[in-house]
Structure formats: structure tokens, C-alpha cells
């Protein structure tokens, strides 16, 4: 970690994300707090917090960003078959507290570290209460078995984490997220850093500069509140068409 990192205090600001060019992984600043206003400013500037419980708050703007273009999202043939079977039901913004806690536990139960600390859960719950964070919950019968959550900007959804308690549940949640974004006019799903799982879901890496250009583009997305409690049927609501 560079000794030259910007140290944040109570003031509400961030350095230019281009300053992260000097750090190979995109570490930009350290410190500050997780109040909703700072988190929203961070996402608007292409910055996100990522740290573990024994670390100070670390703020990142990586050189590559993994994004999914919602309008051109295509499920794989295997995921398409799962969606057509309708074994899962899906809802928007139900059980946010359970979704985020299960995202946390899905990592800690496997002995992995997690950035979803108790402080992060509290912070994103406040964003949810302000209608700035959202979740997709995936149910098998009446049991919550998968889901994801993230932060909504105008025209971009910034994904934070997902979980599966049964096979394919998080993939189904992600497919519904993509379709929900299409319905709202949200063009981009930000998946933060590339990894093989995200690539299989259709994410592609783009340079930091291209992502910042996307953030600056004007958007006219519908409000997420217009679809509160959204409970579609994949087959009858918007039939999935294989490409």
C-alpha cells in the first residue's frame, strides 16, 4: 500500500479517480466514513469501498471494470432452460436485510474473508431505506435461496454481491436483474472487478476511462420504486427468446 494514498477525513470529497493510476489495482484513498452521502458520491465518481473487518476503509477505482450491457444481455443455453422451467420465483426489494446478510454468510461459512462487514451492512441498509440500494431475491417454493444487491444510479446499477444456497439461484437472480434493467431503461450493470463467474454471465472488462465516460452520459431511467415488489413469470411476462 502506497504511503502517498489520500487520507480522507469527515469532509465529503474524493480525489480524482485518475490518481489511482499509480496503484496497479486501483487503490485510491483510505479512511473517511460510510455515510450514505459519501457512498453515493463514490459510486457517482466510479469509486467503491472494499476492505475487511481488520482494515481501515479502502476506496478503489480499478484500471479495468467489469460491466454487462443490460440491453444486449443473453442467457446461456443452460441458463435459458432453467429460466423456462420457472422453478424459482423472483422479487425486487423484498427481504433486503436477509439478502445482504446471506451474501456475507456465503463467504464466511466457507472460511473466506468478506468486505460485507457489519458496518457495511448498516450503511447499505440506510441506502436501501433511501431507495438508493436494491436487491433481487430468488425463492425456491417459499425459501430464500439466492439473490444479489447493489446501488442504483441514473442509468447504471452498481452490483455489490450475490449468493446461492442452491445451484443456479444467483444466475437466475442476475438474469432477472438484467431484464428489470431493460424495463427501467438502465443500460449498464457494473460488476466492479472481472472474474470468471461474471464473465460467464456476460460481463466484459472495459478500461477505467470508458466506465467514467458511461457515468457522465445522460440517462433517463424510470425510478426503481415504479417496480417495487416486481414478481414476474419468465415464461408469461417476457418470454425468453434464444439467440
Short mmCIF file of the C-alpha atoms (twelve columns), coordinates in Angstrom:
data_MODEL
# 
_entry.id   MODEL 
# 
loop_
_atom_site.group_PDB 
_atom_site.id 
_atom_site.type_symbol 
_atom_site.label_atom_id 
_atom_site.label_alt_id 
_atom_site.label_comp_id 
_atom_site.label_asym_id 
_atom_site.label_seq_id 
_atom_site.Cartn_x 
_atom_site.Cartn_y 
_atom_site.Cartn_z 
_atom_site.pdbx_PDB_model_num 
ATOM 1   C CA . UNK A 1   0.000   0.000   0.000   1 
ATOM 2   C CA . UNK A 2   1.461   3.342   -1.060  1 
ATOM 3   C CA . UNK A 3   2.470   5.893   1.554   1 
ATOM 4   C CA . UNK A 4   1.098   8.542   -0.816  1 
ATOM 5   C CA . UNK A 5   -2.536  7.440   -0.552  1 
ATOM 6   C CA . UNK A 6   -5.019  10.221  0.155   1 
ATOM 7   C CA . UNK A 7   -6.221  10.120  3.753   1 
ATOM 8   C CA . UNK A 8   -9.909  11.051  3.967   1 
ATOM 9   C CA . UNK A 9   -11.474 12.751  6.970   1 
ATOM 10  C CA . UNK A 10  -15.017 13.969  7.757   1 
ATOM 11  C CA . UNK A 11  -15.130 16.247  4.705   1 
ATOM 12  C CA . UNK A 12  -17.262 14.961  1.832   1 
ATOM 13  C CA . UNK A 13  -14.911 14.599  -1.130  1 
ATOM 14  C CA . UNK A 14  -12.729 12.168  -3.076  1 
ATOM 15  C CA . UNK A 15  -9.610  12.731  -5.156  1 
ATOM 16  C CA . UNK A 16  -9.820  12.431  -8.934  1 
ATOM 17  C CA . UNK A 17  -10.043 8.665   -9.670  1 
ATOM 18  C CA . UNK A 18  -7.244  9.081   -12.191 1 
ATOM 19  C CA . UNK A 19  -4.955  9.374   -9.172  1 
ATOM 20  C CA . UNK A 20  -5.416  5.607   -8.782  1 
ATOM 21  C CA . UNK A 21  -3.268  5.146   -11.885 1 
ATOM 22  C CA . UNK A 22  -0.225  4.968   -9.632  1 
ATOM 23  C CA . UNK A 23  -1.638  1.890   -7.856  1 
ATOM 24  C CA . UNK A 24  -1.794  -1.225  -10.087 1 
ATOM 25  C CA . UNK A 25  -5.048  -2.498  -8.531  1 
ATOM 26  C CA . UNK A 26  -6.669  0.928   -8.337  1 
ATOM 27  C CA . UNK A 27  -6.466  1.756   -4.627  1 
ATOM 28  C CA . UNK A 28  -7.352  5.450   -4.422  1 
ATOM 29  C CA . UNK A 29  -7.898  6.588   -0.820  1 
ATOM 30  C CA . UNK A 30  -8.135  5.450   2.776   1 
ATOM 31  C CA . UNK A 31  -10.339 6.440   5.697   1 
ATOM 32  C CA . UNK A 32  -13.449 8.592   5.791   1 
ATOM 33  C CA . UNK A 33  -16.779 7.000   6.650   1 
ATOM 34  C CA . UNK A 34  -19.659 5.026   5.155   1 
ATOM 35  C CA . UNK A 35  -22.468 7.565   5.456   1 
ATOM 36  C CA . UNK A 36  -24.963 7.437   2.559   1 
ATOM 37  C CA . UNK A 37  -23.841 10.769  1.074   1 
ATOM 38  C CA . UNK A 38  -20.233 9.595   0.796   1 
ATOM 39  C CA . UNK A 39  -21.176 6.229   -0.655  1 
ATOM 40  C CA . UNK A 40  -23.368 7.839   -3.323  1 
ATOM 41  C CA . UNK A 41  -20.638 10.342  -4.210  1 
ATOM 42  C CA . UNK A 42  -18.185 7.451   -4.512  1 
ATOM 43  C CA . UNK A 43  -20.376 5.495   -6.920  1 
ATOM 44  C CA . UNK A 44  -21.080 8.615   -8.969  1 
ATOM 45  C CA . UNK A 45  -17.302 9.005   -9.397  1 
ATOM 46  C CA . UNK A 46  -16.684 5.336   -10.230 1 
ATOM 47  C CA . UNK A 47  -15.263 4.538   -6.774  1 
ATOM 48  C CA . UNK A 48  -16.341 1.823   -4.338  1 
ATOM 49  C CA . UNK A 49  -15.333 0.688   -0.817  1 
ATOM 50  C CA . UNK A 50  -13.645 -2.698  -0.430  1 
ATOM 51  C CA . UNK A 51  -11.961 -3.756  2.802   1 
ATOM 52  C CA . UNK A 52  -12.164 -6.383  5.524   1 
ATOM 53  C CA . UNK A 53  -13.063 -6.047  9.186   1 
ATOM 54  C CA . UNK A 54  -9.464  -5.668  10.385  1 
ATOM 55  C CA . UNK A 55  -8.657  -2.938  7.837   1 
ATOM 56  C CA . UNK A 56  -9.445  0.770   7.569   1 
ATOM 57  C CA . UNK A 57  -11.966 1.797   4.904   1 
ATOM 58  C CA . UNK A 58  -10.278 1.457   1.496   1 
ATOM 59  C CA . UNK A 59  -11.628 3.140   -1.644  1 
ATOM 60  C CA . UNK A 60  -10.945 1.728   -5.125  1 
ATOM 61  C CA . UNK A 61  -11.138 2.734   -8.767  1 
ATOM 62  C CA . UNK A 62  -9.628  -0.256  -10.609 1 
ATOM 63  C CA . UNK A 63  -7.966  0.087   -14.025 1 
ATOM 64  C CA . UNK A 64  -10.484 -2.353  -15.526 1 
ATOM 65  C CA . UNK A 65  -14.186 -2.501  -14.802 1 
ATOM 66  C CA . UNK A 66  -16.440 -5.494  -15.469 1 
ATOM 67  C CA . UNK A 67  -19.765 -4.400  -16.965 1 
ATOM 68  C CA . UNK A 68  -22.817 -6.026  -18.509 1 
ATOM 69  C CA . UNK A 69  -24.808 -4.139  -21.128 1 
ATOM 70  C CA . UNK A 70  -28.336 -4.898  -19.975 1 
ATOM 71  C CA . UNK A 71  -29.955 -4.281  -23.376 1 
ATOM 72  C CA . UNK A 72  -27.831 -6.943  -25.050 1 
ATOM 73  C CA . UNK A 73  -27.756 -9.462  -22.193 1 
ATOM 74  C CA . UNK A 74  -28.231 -13.034 -23.417 1 
ATOM 75  C CA . UNK A 75  -28.586 -16.014 -21.115 1 
ATOM 76  C CA . UNK A 76  -26.552 -19.082 -21.937 1 
ATOM 77  C CA . UNK A 77  -28.479 -22.043 -23.308 1 
ATOM 78  C CA . UNK A 78  -28.231 -23.843 -19.961 1 
ATOM 79  C CA . UNK A 79  -29.480 -20.795 -18.034 1 
ATOM 80  C CA . UNK A 80  -32.243 -20.286 -20.588 1 
ATOM 81  C CA . UNK A 81  -33.505 -23.814 -19.891 1 
ATOM 82  C CA . UNK A 82  -33.504 -23.119 -16.147 1 
ATOM 83  C CA . UNK A 83  -35.424 -19.878 -16.646 1 
ATOM 84  C CA . UNK A 84  -38.040 -21.583 -18.815 1 
ATOM 85  C CA . UNK A 85  -38.677 -24.226 -16.144 1 
ATOM 86  C CA . UNK A 86  -39.747 -21.493 -13.674 1 
ATOM 87  C CA . UNK A 87  -38.581 -23.474 -10.655 1 
ATOM 88  C CA . UNK A 88  -37.701 -20.189 -8.934  1 
ATOM 89  C CA . UNK A 89  -39.750 -17.102 -8.147  1 
ATOM 90  C CA . UNK A 90  -38.104 -13.703 -8.008  1 
ATOM 91  C CA . UNK A 91  -38.911 -10.404 -6.306  1 
ATOM 92  C CA . UNK A 92  -37.491 -6.893  -6.214  1 
ATOM 93  C CA . UNK A 93  -36.663 -5.213  -2.897  1 
ATOM 94  C CA . UNK A 94  -38.087 -7.876  -0.616  1 
ATOM 95  C CA . UNK A 95  -36.012 -9.156  2.339   1 
ATOM 96  C CA . UNK A 96  -33.077 -6.791  1.731   1 
ATOM 97  C CA . UNK A 97  -31.693 -7.458  5.211   1 
ATOM 98  C CA . UNK A 98  -31.692 -11.212 4.619   1 
ATOM 99  C CA . UNK A 99  -30.171 -10.922 1.155   1 
ATOM 100 C CA . UNK A 100 -27.214 -8.834  2.310   1 
ATOM 101 C CA . UNK A 101 -26.625 -10.996 5.389   1 
ATOM 102 C CA . UNK A 102 -26.686 -14.173 3.295   1 
ATOM 103 C CA . UNK A 103 -24.204 -12.591 0.880   1 
ATOM 104 C CA . UNK A 104 -21.960 -12.089 3.912   1 
ATOM 105 C CA . UNK A 105 -22.502 -15.589 5.319   1 
ATOM 106 C CA . UNK A 106 -21.981 -17.324 1.992   1 
ATOM 107 C CA . UNK A 107 -18.354 -16.219 2.185   1 
ATOM 108 C CA . UNK A 108 -17.654 -16.540 5.912   1 
ATOM 109 C CA . UNK A 109 -19.226 -20.028 6.013   1 
ATOM 110 C CA . UNK A 110 -16.557 -21.124 3.525   1 
ATOM 111 C CA . UNK A 111 -13.773 -19.603 5.600   1 
ATOM 112 C CA . UNK A 112 -13.332 -16.699 3.174   1 
ATOM 113 C CA . UNK A 113 -12.784 -13.083 4.083   1 
ATOM 114 C CA . UNK A 114 -15.510 -10.601 3.218   1 
ATOM 115 C CA . UNK A 115 -15.872 -6.874  2.688   1 
ATOM 116 C CA . UNK A 116 -19.502 -7.170  3.853   1 
ATOM 117 C CA . UNK A 117 -18.757 -6.183  7.434   1 
ATOM 118 C CA . UNK A 118 -21.446 -5.291  9.951   1 
ATOM 119 C CA . UNK A 119 -20.698 -1.607  9.286   1 
ATOM 120 C CA . UNK A 120 -21.170 -2.182  5.550   1 
ATOM 121 C CA . UNK A 121 -24.487 -3.933  6.186   1 
ATOM 122 C CA . UNK A 122 -25.672 -0.968  8.241   1 
ATOM 123 C CA . UNK A 123 -24.517 1.504   5.588   1 
ATOM 124 C CA . UNK A 124 -26.188 -0.256  2.647   1 
ATOM 125 C CA . UNK A 125 -29.364 -0.783  4.652   1 
ATOM 126 C CA . UNK A 126 -29.543 3.005   5.035   1 
ATOM 127 C CA . UNK A 127 -29.119 3.328   1.261   1 
ATOM 128 C CA . UNK A 128 -31.928 0.798   0.785   1 
ATOM 129 C CA . UNK A 129 -34.188 2.791   3.080   1 
ATOM 130 C CA . UNK A 130 -33.398 5.865   0.961   1 
ATOM 131 C CA . UNK A 131 -34.355 3.921   -2.231  1 
ATOM 132 C CA . UNK A 132 -30.755 4.022   -3.487  1 
ATOM 133 C CA . UNK A 133 -29.846 0.370   -2.882  1 
ATOM 134 C CA . UNK A 134 -31.889 -2.538  -4.204  1 
ATOM 135 C CA . UNK A 135 -31.990 -6.312  -4.096  1 
ATOM 136 C CA . UNK A 136 -33.253 -9.228  -6.132  1 
ATOM 137 C CA . UNK A 137 -34.445 -12.151 -4.007  1 
ATOM 138 C CA . UNK A 138 -34.759 -15.633 -5.531  1 
ATOM 139 C CA . UNK A 139 -37.063 -18.197 -3.908  1 
ATOM 140 C CA . UNK A 140 -37.494 -21.943 -4.281  1 
ATOM 141 C CA . UNK A 141 -41.029 -22.583 -3.083  1 
ATOM 142 C CA . UNK A 142 -41.085 -20.114 -0.187  1 
ATOM 143 C CA . UNK A 143 -37.423 -20.394 0.823   1 
ATOM 144 C CA . UNK A 144 -34.931 -17.633 0.020   1 
ATOM 145 C CA . UNK A 145 -32.160 -19.468 -1.828  1 
ATOM 146 C CA . UNK A 146 -30.319 -16.799 -3.814  1 
ATOM 147 C CA . UNK A 147 -30.067 -13.141 -4.554  1 
ATOM 148 C CA . UNK A 148 -27.990 -10.048 -5.091  1 
ATOM 149 C CA . UNK A 149 -27.871 -6.386  -4.087  1 
ATOM 150 C CA . UNK A 150 -26.312 -3.157  -5.277  1 
ATOM 151 C CA . UNK A 151 -26.648 0.602   -5.676  1 
ATOM 152 C CA . UNK A 152 -28.705 2.372   -8.326  1 
ATOM 153 C CA . UNK A 153 -27.506 5.431   -10.173 1 
ATOM 154 C CA . UNK A 154 -29.456 7.030   -13.007 1 
ATOM 155 C CA . UNK A 155 -28.904 4.555   -15.826 1 
ATOM 156 C CA . UNK A 156 -26.368 2.303   -14.062 1 
ATOM 157 C CA . UNK A 157 -26.795 -0.425  -11.448 1 
ATOM 158 C CA . UNK A 158 -23.658 -0.983  -9.366  1 
ATOM 159 C CA . UNK A 159 -23.705 -4.596  -8.246  1 
ATOM 160 C CA . UNK A 160 -22.147 -5.389  -4.878  1 
ATOM 161 C CA . UNK A 161 -22.562 -9.099  -4.141  1 
ATOM 162 C CA . UNK A 162 -24.656 -12.196 -4.806  1 
ATOM 163 C CA . UNK A 163 -25.226 -15.564 -3.157  1 
ATOM 164 C CA . UNK A 164 -26.649 -19.027 -3.913  1 
ATOM 165 C CA . UNK A 165 -27.811 -21.641 -1.442  1 
ATOM 166 C CA . UNK A 166 -28.846 -23.960 -4.289  1 
ATOM 167 C CA . UNK A 167 -27.409 -24.373 -7.774  1 
ATOM 168 C CA . UNK A 168 -28.172 -21.603 -10.260 1 
ATOM 169 C CA . UNK A 169 -30.163 -19.365 -7.893  1 
ATOM 170 C CA . UNK A 170 -27.792 -16.387 -8.200  1 
ATOM 171 C CA . UNK A 171 -27.656 -16.832 -12.002 1 
ATOM 172 C CA . UNK A 172 -31.447 -16.655 -12.130 1 
ATOM 173 C CA . UNK A 173 -31.407 -13.540 -9.940  1 
ATOM 174 C CA . UNK A 174 -28.857 -11.934 -12.254 1 
ATOM 175 C CA . UNK A 175 -30.882 -12.752 -15.376 1 
ATOM 176 C CA . UNK A 176 -33.927 -11.125 -13.826 1 
ATOM 177 C CA . UNK A 177 -31.827 -8.124  -12.836 1 
ATOM 178 C CA . UNK A 178 -30.809 -7.701  -16.466 1 
ATOM 179 C CA . UNK A 179 -34.417 -7.844  -17.599 1 
ATOM 180 C CA . UNK A 180 -35.533 -5.460  -14.863 1 
ATOM 181 C CA . UNK A 181 -32.836 -3.026  -16.020 1 
ATOM 182 C CA . UNK A 182 -34.209 -3.315  -19.559 1 
ATOM 183 C CA . UNK A 183 -37.701 -2.474  -18.265 1 
ATOM 184 C CA . UNK A 184 -36.386 0.558   -16.373 1 
ATOM 185 C CA . UNK A 185 -34.055 1.820   -19.091 1 
ATOM 186 C CA . UNK A 186 -30.944 1.106   -17.014 1 
ATOM 187 C CA . UNK A 187 -28.289 0.392   -19.624 1 
ATOM 188 C CA . UNK A 188 -25.288 -0.803  -17.610 1 
ATOM 189 C CA . UNK A 189 -24.772 -3.269  -14.767 1 
ATOM 190 C CA . UNK A 190 -21.432 -2.531  -13.093 1 
ATOM 191 C CA . UNK A 191 -19.910 -5.736  -11.721 1 
ATOM 192 C CA . UNK A 192 -16.784 -3.967  -10.419 1 
ATOM 193 C CA . UNK A 193 -13.839 -6.325  -10.955 1 
ATOM 194 C CA . UNK A 194 -13.750 -9.081  -13.609 1 
ATOM 195 C CA . UNK A 195 -13.827 -12.715 -12.507 1 
ATOM 196 C CA . UNK A 196 -14.680 -15.984 -14.338 1 
ATOM 197 C CA . UNK A 197 -18.187 -16.253 -12.837 1 
ATOM 198 C CA . UNK A 198 -19.110 -12.766 -14.038 1 
ATOM 199 C CA . UNK A 199 -17.602 -13.394 -17.461 1 
ATOM 200 C CA . UNK A 200 -19.859 -16.447 -17.829 1 
ATOM 201 C CA . UNK A 201 -22.833 -14.198 -17.085 1 
ATOM 202 C CA . UNK A 202 -21.866 -11.878 -19.926 1 
ATOM 203 C CA . UNK A 203 -19.655 -9.294  -18.229 1 
ATOM 204 C CA . UNK A 204 -16.817 -7.786  -20.215 1 
ATOM 205 C CA . UNK A 205 -13.821 -5.786  -18.992 1 
ATOM 206 C CA . UNK A 206 -13.558 -2.153  -20.070 1 
ATOM 207 C CA . UNK A 207 -10.934 0.494   -19.193 1 
ATOM 208 C CA . UNK A 208 -11.495 2.818   -16.248 1 
ATOM 209 C CA . UNK A 209 -11.747 5.790   -18.624 1 
ATOM 210 C CA . UNK A 210 -14.552 4.149   -20.626 1 
ATOM 211 C CA . UNK A 211 -16.501 3.432   -17.447 1 
ATOM 212 C CA . UNK A 212 -16.150 7.039   -16.302 1 
ATOM 213 C CA . UNK A 213 -17.466 8.156   -19.693 1 
ATOM 214 C CA . UNK A 214 -20.535 5.959   -19.123 1 
ATOM 215 C CA . UNK A 215 -21.079 7.593   -15.736 1 
ATOM 216 C CA . UNK A 216 -21.087 11.058  -17.315 1 
ATOM 217 C CA . UNK A 217 -23.566 10.190  -20.066 1 
ATOM 218 C CA . UNK A 218 -27.137 11.484  -19.562 1 
ATOM 219 C CA . UNK A 219 -29.712 8.827   -18.661 1 
ATOM 220 C CA . UNK A 220 -33.487 8.819   -18.351 1 
ATOM 221 C CA . UNK A 221 -34.208 5.644   -16.438 1 
ATOM 222 C CA . UNK A 222 -37.531 5.070   -14.701 1 
ATOM 223 C CA . UNK A 223 -37.490 5.111   -10.883 1 
ATOM 224 C CA . UNK A 224 -36.932 1.745   -9.229  1 
ATOM 225 C CA . UNK A 225 -39.931 2.418   -6.987  1 
ATOM 226 C CA . UNK A 226 -42.167 2.017   -10.055 1 
ATOM 227 C CA . UNK A 227 -41.448 -1.744  -9.959  1 
ATOM 228 C CA . UNK A 228 -41.463 -2.296  -6.193  1 
ATOM 229 C CA . UNK A 229 -42.383 -5.880  -5.350  1 
ATOM 230 C CA . UNK A 230 -41.868 -6.895  -9.011  1 
ATOM 231 C CA . UNK A 231 -42.861 -10.565 -9.266  1 
ATOM 232 C CA . UNK A 232 -42.676 -11.640 -12.917 1 
ATOM 233 C CA . UNK A 233 -43.035 -15.037 -14.518 1 
ATOM 234 C CA . UNK A 234 -40.275 -15.538 -17.032 1 
ATOM 235 C CA . UNK A 235 -42.449 -17.518 -19.440 1 
ATOM 236 C CA . UNK A 236 -45.611 -15.413 -19.361 1 
ATOM 237 C CA . UNK A 237 -44.327 -11.902 -18.697 1 
ATOM 238 C CA . UNK A 238 -41.448 -11.525 -21.149 1 
ATOM 239 C CA . UNK A 239 -40.782 -14.830 -22.930 1 
ATOM 240 C CA . UNK A 240 -37.089 -15.559 -23.254 1 
ATOM 241 C CA . UNK A 241 -36.048 -15.871 -26.888 1 
ATOM 242 C CA . UNK A 242 -32.919 -17.838 -27.699 1 
ATOM 243 C CA . UNK A 243 -30.441 -16.037 -29.923 1 
# 
